[in-house]
Amino acid sequence: MHDVNDAVKTLREGGDVKYQDHIGGAHYVSVTTGYKCVDLRKFYKPDDPKEGDIKPSRRGVALRLDEWAMLCQLVESIHAAFPPLASALPCYLGDDHNNQMGYFTCAECHPYYYLDLFQVSLDSSA
């Protein structure tokens, strides 16, 4: 949230912003100059490799900047009411990320790993 808030601050001040970050699974957050919103969106990997890398889906929400500020305040209230949520750790700090195989097979960190693996196996069988 801090990085997103920094991007929002730059956007409000009229600066040039092109911020995007992976927030887990196939979901990304972005803040971009020309759009006065914070976009939370699910992405997908096209079946046809010729179409390129991941693309945004229709599943998501674009929060206006004041709505984003209210969401940030709400998160603080939720953390105060439910301390276990505030102390939750991201998956990459878990024991299953202690080696490369655990890291690369994590569905939260690399949601398209198995699709890529399946595509490689298809390519090698041809």
BATIDO-309609 format. One record per residue (C-alpha): x, y, z. Coordinates in steps of 0.001 Angstrom, whole numbers, padded with zeros to 6 digits, always signed. Layout:
<nodes>
XYZ...
</nodes>
This chain:
<nodes>
+000000+000000+000000+002876+002384+000687+004210+002141-002876+000709+002612-004298+000191+005643-002039+003494+007109-003281+002326+006621-006888-001047+008218-006062+000716+011179-004435+002859+011672-007555-000258+011414-009732-002091+014023-007623+000909+016359-007896+000798+016091-011693+003862+013871-012054+004334+011118-014603+003341+007709-013183+003494+004196-014619+003286+001933-011571+002281-001733-011644+002866-004422-009048+001922-008064-008601-000197-008417-005453-000715-012183-005473-002086-014891-007687-003001-013401-011034-003858-009999-009544-002046-006711-010134-002419-003120-008962-001605-000197-011236-001550+003597-011169-001009+005341-014494-000816+008938-015659-004012+009949-017437-006241+007800-015218-007240+009255-011853-007703+005834-010270-006031+002837-008682-006748-000238-010779-006933-003640-009058-007274-006268-011771-006935-009964-012514-004722-010828-015467-004704-013908-017701-002231-015620-019974-003523-016016-023549-003722-019573-024887-001941-018535-028065+001731-017721-027359+001718-015402-030383-000523-013012-028403+002331-012272-026036+002561-012070-022279-000198-011643-019687-003164-009379-020400-005718-007621-018158-009092-009297-017787-012475-007691-017197-012378-008857-013572-011263-006005-011408-012109-002600-010065-010856+000905-010715-011048+002920-007514-011110+006698-007748-008364+008296-005693-010727+009261-002855-012122+005703-002822-008562+004366-002569-007934+006662+000424-011103+005352+002111-010018+001753+001443-006639+002461+003079-008414+003819+006161-010694+000779+006201-007703-001580+006105-006288+000149+009178-009625-000344+010972-009756-004022+009976-006203-004569+011237-007118-002912+014539-010222-005096+014909-008538-008329+013749-004848-008373+014785-004159-011796+013176-004848-010226+009771-002401-007426+010511+000312-009927+011425-000265-012259+008455+002901-012955+006507+003194-013123+002728+003787-016557+001226+007373-015757+000224+008338-015641+003913+007065-019209+004423+009145-022367+004659+008019-023550+001225+010005-020702-000381+013340-021824+001079+014451-023230-002265+013986-022288-005909+011566-025097-006691+009282-024043-003834+009432-020441-004960+008780-021121-008648+005912-023533-007983+004094-021148-005628+000721-020378-007223+000590-016982-005522+004025-015829-006708+003945-017478-010148+000332-018101-011162+001297-018948-014753+004116-021388-013946+002112-024499-014766+000767-022935-017959+004343-022184-019034+005449-025691-018041+002530-027204-019987+003397-025051-023025+007050-026167-022886+005958-029805-022766+003675-029238-025756+006443-027524-027690+008938-030295-026968+006505-033049-028006+005904-031489-031425
</nodes>
